[in-house]
Amino acid sequence: MKKILVLVESKNGKLKKSSQEVLSVALNSNYETYTCAAGEGSGGLGTELGVWGVQKHYYCTDTSVAQYNPESYQQFFAQIFETLKPDVVLGTSNMLARDVMPRLAAQFDCAYMSDITELSIGDDIICKRPMYAGKCMAQVSFTDESSKILLVRANQIPVVDASKAESTEAVAVTLNGTAGKTELVSIEKGESEKLDLTEADVIVSGGRGMKDADQFKLLYDLAEPLHATVGASRAVVDLGWVPHSLQVGQTGKTVTPTLYIAVGISGAIQHLAGMSGSKFIVAINKDEKAPIFQKASYGLVGDLFEILPVLAEKVKALKA
């Protein structure tokens, strides 16, 4: 039987929703499913993985993978790849996977594709992904039998009800190579406890129309009752109003939430490329001719400084 290796990630000891999405693809494929994860707590997912029909879970808790290092992670995945020889490797199309997986594809001469929004794995493997900044969709299949490394955008695949009763074997992996050339000096983490933009189901983003950094408080006031994550356009990041980690767009993060609220954002093509896959888009802008309205599911023309406080209060009242 063919094999799928799924790259899974956890937070607070639980599988991330994005990992459940790619596991849903594996569950529907009738391939044997294997998983892998690195870092602290990566070995404690056996019970949760059993319901997904996972045969074995490979994990590594070596000090060299305690924090992300591309060479150490490549070595970890390579050792599993050589042992398992999977037909398909599945993961979420996030920054970590997009950094290390092309290295693995080059090492083992595999087909590689990222930013997949639709995926079917059966006798044939069919992928869909946006191209040219979201202007069109490409449907892609594969013509050879080499292994495929496929990375799927978060919030694109419905999570299925997993009810397998498998006993997942946990296999500890010890890295057997020498240290690489990359040295991890330090990691600076943001203070926000909100979900990363790429995994958020609701995003409230602000643009240059917010006038200054202090006005972003209005976005946080709306985001709180919506349990949303705050984002931003490149223009305000360049102005230094918010950190780059909040940037949505072609040179920032590509997001696909259920609800995207664009406030004071005109809708430059670079920004649209990063959020046009959202299921519902609400635009708030005083310029009725702003390009963002062409993509919006709902649009509200008016002064955002009058609209946001009222909208936040209405949402709080509904949540009460």
ROVODO-681752 format. One record per residue (C-alpha): x, y, z. Coordinates in Angstrom, 3 decimals, decimal comma. Layout:
N
+----------+----------+----------+
|       c1 |       c2 |       c3 |
+----------+----------+----------+
|        X |        Y |        Z |
...
+----------+----------+----------+
***
This chain:
320
+----------+----------+----------+
|       c1 |       c2 |       c3 |
+----------+----------+----------+
|    0,000 |    0,000 |    0,000 |
|    1,159 |    3,542 |   -0,736 |
|    2,302 |    5,740 |    2,132 |
|    1,689 |    9,337 |    3,172 |
|    3,945 |   11,151 |    5,626 |
|    2,215 |   14,125 |    7,289 |
|    4,131 |   16,949 |    8,957 |
|    2,118 |   17,773 |   12,068 |
|    2,399 |   20,662 |   14,497 |
|    0,958 |   21,103 |   17,962 |
|    0,261 |   23,904 |   20,384 |
|   -0,175 |   23,349 |   24,117 |
|   -0,053 |   19,591 |   23,505 |
|   -2,885 |   19,598 |   20,936 |
|   -2,788 |   19,244 |   17,176 |
|   -3,141 |   22,538 |   15,350 |
|   -6,235 |   22,876 |   13,169 |
|   -4,006 |   23,210 |   10,099 |
|   -2,502 |   19,791 |   10,876 |
|   -5,986 |   18,319 |   11,252 |
|   -6,776 |   19,641 |    7,775 |
|   -3,874 |   17,817 |    6,097 |
|   -4,626 |   14,706 |    8,163 |
|   -8,168 |   14,897 |    6,738 |
|   -6,686 |   14,662 |    3,242 |
|   -4,626 |   11,641 |    4,282 |
|   -7,627 |    9,962 |    5,926 |
|   -9,625 |   10,226 |    2,693 |
|   -6,802 |    8,875 |    0,530 |
|   -6,726 |    5,198 |    1,608 |
|   -2,931 |    5,436 |    1,837 |
|   -1,135 |    4,260 |    4,971 |
|   -0,622 |    7,350 |    7,126 |
|    2,516 |    8,231 |    9,066 |
|    3,312 |   11,470 |   10,872 |
|    6,365 |   13,329 |   12,110 |
|    7,083 |   16,286 |   14,380 |
|   10,121 |   17,840 |   16,023 |
|   10,711 |   19,777 |   19,209 |
|    9,463 |   19,729 |   22,778 |
|    6,283 |   17,706 |   23,269 |
|    6,420 |   16,229 |   19,757 |
|    6,280 |   12,674 |   21,082 |
|    3,116 |   13,079 |   23,138 |
|    0,551 |   13,066 |   20,335 |
|   -0,038 |    9,306 |   20,062 |
|   -3,589 |    9,191 |   21,450 |
|   -4,772 |   12,111 |   19,346 |
|   -3,128 |   10,723 |   16,197 |
|   -4,734 |    7,302 |   16,638 |
|   -8,176 |    8,602 |   15,654 |
|   -6,659 |    9,672 |   12,325 |
|   -5,486 |    6,150 |   11,554 |
|   -1,809 |    6,989 |   11,910 |
|    0,405 |    3,886 |   11,810 |
|    3,576 |    5,419 |   13,267 |
|    4,539 |    8,816 |   14,600 |
|    8,197 |    9,807 |   14,218 |
|    9,435 |   12,475 |   16,582 |
|   12,667 |   14,111 |   17,645 |
|   13,437 |   16,014 |   20,828 |
|   17,190 |   16,504 |   20,297 |
|   18,510 |   19,844 |   21,496 |
|   19,352 |   20,732 |   17,881 |
|   15,622 |   20,833 |   17,002 |
|   14,443 |   22,488 |   20,215 |
|   14,175 |   25,663 |   18,136 |
|   13,781 |   25,793 |   14,372 |
|   17,016 |   25,367 |   12,439 |
|   16,613 |   24,572 |    8,721 |
|   19,605 |   22,235 |    8,558 |
|   18,632 |   20,249 |   11,653 |
|   15,029 |   19,961 |   10,502 |
|   16,114 |   18,893 |    7,017 |
|   18,284 |   16,201 |    8,571 |
|   15,372 |   14,985 |   10,710 |
|   12,977 |   14,781 |    7,757 |
|   15,651 |   13,197 |    5,550 |
|   16,253 |   10,362 |    8,011 |
|   12,515 |    9,590 |    8,111 |
|   12,277 |    9,879 |    4,323 |
|   15,093 |    7,380 |    3,823 |
|   13,491 |    4,934 |    6,279 |
|    9,875 |    5,225 |    5,182 |
|   10,216 |    6,105 |    1,475 |
|    6,766 |    7,780 |    1,374 |
|    4,886 |    8,301 |   -1,870 |
|    3,521 |   11,633 |   -0,627 |
|    4,683 |   14,116 |    1,999 |
|    1,941 |   16,465 |    3,209 |
|    2,282 |   19,631 |    5,258 |
|    0,837 |   23,075 |    5,865 |
|    2,127 |   25,811 |    3,564 |
|    3,609 |   27,911 |    6,360 |
|    6,972 |   29,622 |    6,709 |
|    8,713 |   26,632 |    8,293 |
|    7,581 |   24,124 |    5,680 |
|    8,226 |   26,471 |    2,752 |
|   11,769 |   26,913 |    4,040 |
|   12,759 |   23,307 |    4,707 |
|   10,651 |   21,247 |    2,277 |
|   12,221 |   22,588 |   -0,964 |
|   15,569 |   21,508 |    0,515 |
|   14,192 |   18,002 |    1,001 |
|   12,718 |   17,971 |   -2,517 |
|   16,114 |   18,891 |   -3,980 |
|   17,899 |   16,297 |   -1,833 |
|   15,650 |   13,425 |   -2,955 |
|   14,684 |   14,724 |   -6,423 |
|   10,965 |   14,947 |   -5,539 |
|    8,130 |   16,882 |   -7,114 |
|    7,231 |   19,888 |   -4,948 |
|    4,214 |   22,186 |   -4,770 |
|    3,112 |   24,760 |   -2,191 |
|    0,092 |   27,047 |   -1,644 |
|   -2,354 |   24,302 |   -2,606 |
|   -5,998 |   25,222 |   -2,022 |
|   -7,646 |   21,992 |   -3,237 |
|   -6,148 |   18,502 |   -3,153 |
|   -7,378 |   15,065 |   -4,158 |
|   -5,219 |   11,982 |   -3,574 |
|   -6,331 |    8,727 |   -5,186 |
|   -5,149 |    6,843 |   -8,254 |
|   -4,091 |   10,279 |   -9,468 |
|   -3,037 |   13,299 |   -7,434 |
|   -4,818 |   16,503 |   -8,475 |
|   -3,890 |   19,887 |   -6,973 |
|   -5,267 |   23,379 |   -7,424 |
|   -3,301 |   26,493 |   -6,559 |
|   -3,522 |   30,210 |   -7,401 |
|   -1,096 |   31,764 |   -9,854 |
|   -0,138 |   35,284 |  -10,922 |
|   -1,075 |   36,869 |   -7,582 |
|   -4,417 |   35,079 |   -7,518 |
|   -5,547 |   36,140 |  -10,999 |
|   -6,114 |   32,537 |  -12,069 |
|   -6,154 |   28,987 |  -10,706 |
|   -3,936 |   26,191 |  -11,995 |
|   -4,971 |   22,538 |  -11,858 |
|   -1,919 |   20,330 |  -11,669 |
|   -1,340 |   16,588 |  -11,928 |
|    1,866 |   14,548 |  -11,943 |
|    3,234 |   12,419 |  -14,749 |
|    5,846 |   10,305 |  -12,951 |
|    6,034 |    7,994 |   -9,964 |
|    8,534 |    9,986 |   -7,912 |
|    7,605 |   11,093 |   -4,392 |
|    5,579 |   14,301 |   -4,082 |
|    5,944 |   16,980 |   -1,427 |
|    2,693 |   18,936 |   -1,172 |
|    2,021 |   21,937 |    1,074 |
|   -1,588 |   23,042 |    1,631 |
|   -2,751 |   26,507 |    2,662 |
|   -4,373 |   26,646 |    6,086 |
|   -8,177 |   27,044 |    6,320 |
|   -8,764 |   25,486 |    2,893 |
|   -9,535 |   21,830 |    3,654 |
|  -12,599 |   20,896 |    5,754 |
|  -11,687 |   18,897 |    8,856 |
|  -13,430 |   15,514 |    8,790 |
|  -14,714 |   13,629 |   11,828 |
|  -11,889 |   11,239 |   12,683 |
|  -13,029 |    8,096 |   14,507 |
|  -10,365 |    5,483 |   13,821 |
|   -9,282 |    3,311 |   16,722 |
|   -5,680 |    2,783 |   15,672 |
|   -2,836 |    2,337 |   18,114 |
|   -0,162 |    4,741 |   16,945 |
|    3,417 |    3,641 |   17,535 |
|    5,698 |    6,488 |   18,617 |
|    9,217 |    6,217 |   17,209 |
|   11,967 |    8,439 |   18,618 |
|   14,490 |    9,651 |   16,034 |
|   18,050 |   10,597 |   16,984 |
|   19,877 |   12,797 |   14,498 |
|   22,936 |   10,991 |   13,232 |
|   24,668 |   13,698 |   11,233 |
|   27,118 |   16,436 |   12,072 |
|   26,158 |   19,986 |   12,968 |
|   25,350 |   22,200 |   10,009 |
|   26,621 |   25,634 |    9,120 |
|   23,608 |   27,492 |   10,508 |
|   23,824 |   28,622 |   14,119 |
|   20,718 |   29,760 |   15,975 |
|   21,646 |   32,922 |   17,865 |
|   18,315 |   33,978 |   19,371 |
|   14,564 |   33,998 |   18,836 |
|   12,408 |   37,035 |   19,507 |
|    8,768 |   36,160 |   20,001 |
|    5,868 |   38,559 |   19,715 |
|    3,736 |   39,288 |   22,742 |
|    0,398 |   38,443 |   21,149 |
|   -1,383 |   35,282 |   22,249 |
|   -3,662 |   35,396 |   19,231 |
|   -3,452 |   32,825 |   16,461 |
|   -0,929 |   33,416 |   13,713 |
|   -2,495 |   35,193 |   10,737 |
|   -2,122 |   32,114 |    8,516 |
|   -4,291 |   30,043 |   10,869 |
|   -6,803 |   32,654 |   12,027 |
|  -10,457 |   32,146 |   11,125 |
|  -11,265 |   35,864 |   11,444 |
|   -8,873 |   38,719 |   10,593 |
|   -9,351 |   42,472 |   11,016 |
|   -6,767 |   44,358 |    8,927 |
|   -5,948 |   48,049 |    8,783 |
|   -4,350 |   50,180 |    6,124 |
|   -3,091 |   53,714 |    5,624 |
|   -6,628 |   54,997 |    6,189 |
|   -6,119 |   54,364 |    9,919 |
|   -4,117 |   57,651 |    9,902 |
|   -1,567 |   56,660 |   12,570 |
|   -0,382 |   53,781 |   14,771 |
|   -2,470 |   54,830 |   17,789 |
|   -5,693 |   54,362 |   15,808 |
|   -4,983 |   50,634 |   15,474 |
|   -6,541 |   50,353 |   18,932 |
|   -9,894 |   50,606 |   17,141 |
|   -9,057 |   47,415 |   15,240 |
|   -8,112 |   45,578 |   18,430 |
|  -11,371 |   46,727 |   20,048 |
|  -13,283 |   45,114 |   17,170 |
|  -11,050 |   42,045 |   16,997 |
|  -11,476 |   41,158 |   20,675 |
|  -15,190 |   40,261 |   20,651 |
|  -14,757 |   38,568 |   17,269 |
|  -11,853 |   36,452 |   18,620 |
|   -9,984 |   37,737 |   15,589 |
|   -6,332 |   38,359 |   14,759 |
|   -5,252 |   41,840 |   13,644 |
|   -3,418 |   42,262 |   10,343 |
|   -2,143 |   45,151 |    8,249 |
|   -1,250 |   46,264 |    4,754 |
|    2,337 |   46,744 |    3,625 |
|    1,951 |   50,534 |    3,625 |
|    1,481 |   50,745 |    7,397 |
|    4,220 |   48,189 |    8,056 |
|    6,612 |   50,314 |    5,992 |
|    5,551 |   53,337 |    8,050 |
|    6,501 |   51,459 |   11,214 |
|    3,023 |   51,509 |   12,723 |
|    2,925 |   47,715 |   13,248 |
|    5,486 |   44,894 |   13,000 |
|    6,083 |   42,947 |    9,793 |
|    4,563 |   39,836 |   11,401 |
|    1,131 |   41,453 |   10,858 |
|    1,616 |   42,140 |    7,148 |
|   -0,852 |   40,533 |    4,751 |
|    0,010 |   40,465 |    1,068 |
|    2,378 |   39,287 |   -1,611 |
|    5,445 |   40,230 |    0,442 |
|    3,792 |   39,341 |    3,759 |
|    1,559 |   36,463 |    4,739 |
|   -1,015 |   34,736 |    2,581 |
|   -4,201 |   34,236 |    4,582 |
|   -7,438 |   32,373 |    3,954 |
|   -9,799 |   33,086 |    6,866 |
|  -13,535 |   32,607 |    6,869 |
|  -13,962 |   36,357 |    7,459 |
|  -11,537 |   39,113 |    6,437 |
|  -12,405 |   42,698 |    7,410 |
|  -10,353 |   45,258 |    5,493 |
|  -10,435 |   48,681 |    7,145 |
|   -8,959 |   51,723 |    5,398 |
|   -7,242 |   49,487 |    2,829 |
|   -7,523 |   50,624 |   -0,790 |
|   -6,869 |   47,158 |   -2,253 |
|   -3,554 |   47,236 |   -4,113 |
|   -2,924 |   44,070 |   -6,121 |
|   -0,101 |   43,066 |   -3,769 |
|   -2,494 |   43,078 |   -0,807 |
|   -5,262 |   41,313 |   -2,698 |
|   -2,818 |   38,534 |   -3,585 |
|   -2,470 |   37,740 |    0,099 |
|   -6,137 |   37,694 |    1,136 |
|   -8,331 |   37,127 |   -1,920 |
|   -8,808 |   33,480 |   -0,907 |
|  -10,853 |   34,547 |    2,128 |
|  -14,374 |   33,103 |    2,145 |
|  -16,044 |   36,411 |    3,051 |
|  -14,471 |   39,851 |    2,664 |
|  -15,906 |   42,971 |    4,297 |
|  -14,451 |   46,298 |    3,172 |
|  -14,771 |   49,579 |    5,083 |
|  -13,462 |   52,592 |    3,181 |
|  -14,514 |   56,192 |    2,568 |
|  -13,575 |   55,938 |   -1,132 |
|  -16,403 |   54,151 |   -2,926 |
|  -14,108 |   53,579 |   -5,929 |
|  -11,412 |   51,783 |   -3,920 |
|  -10,356 |   48,525 |   -5,680 |
|  -10,999 |   46,542 |   -2,484 |
|  -14,748 |   46,816 |   -3,123 |
|  -14,357 |   44,769 |   -6,317 |
|  -13,260 |   41,797 |   -4,201 |
|  -15,507 |   42,430 |   -1,206 |
|  -18,507 |   40,273 |   -0,361 |
|  -19,899 |   43,264 |    1,554 |
|  -18,814 |   46,881 |    1,437 |
|  -19,421 |   49,841 |    3,713 |
|  -18,600 |   53,335 |    2,452 |
|  -18,020 |   55,810 |    5,222 |
|  -15,738 |   57,224 |    7,915 |
|  -14,030 |   54,277 |    9,605 |
|  -13,493 |   56,321 |   12,798 |
|  -17,257 |   56,593 |   13,170 |
|  -18,028 |   53,063 |   11,966 |
|  -15,547 |   50,983 |   13,994 |
|  -16,649 |   52,009 |   17,525 |
|  -20,304 |   51,404 |   16,647 |
|  -19,502 |   48,074 |   14,983 |
|  -17,437 |   46,934 |   17,997 |
|  -20,286 |   47,759 |   20,376 |
|  -22,828 |   45,919 |   18,198 |
|  -20,607 |   42,815 |   18,098 |
|  -20,108 |   42,915 |   21,877 |
|  -23,863 |   43,154 |   22,360 |
|  -24,444 |   40,121 |   20,124 |
|  -21,806 |   38,148 |   22,022 |
|  -23,214 |   39,066 |   25,439 |
+----------+----------+----------+
***
